[in-house]
Amino acid sequence: MTETASSPGPDQPVSFAVHIRPLFRGRDLQAMDWAFDLGSYDDVSTHAASILDRLAAGEMPCDEAWPAERVEVFRRWTQTGMQP
């Protein structure tokens, strides 16, 4: 994960502000700004299913696939109510 991202504990709720937003680098936000804002809770929660599909397939971010543990944090967020 990025320097500022914290990994949630197994019983800890996953939140966008604390766990998800910090996973996206500035270059990720710029690369996807034509479609949606990866820094925006509203945009990411609206497009969460397609973002997860692309992350799991290794298609996003465009320069390198996320490690499985990052994808799992995003997946947990989508499966546990997408807390802000």
Order of alpha helices (4+ residues) and beta strands (2+ residues): alpha-alpha-alpha-alpha
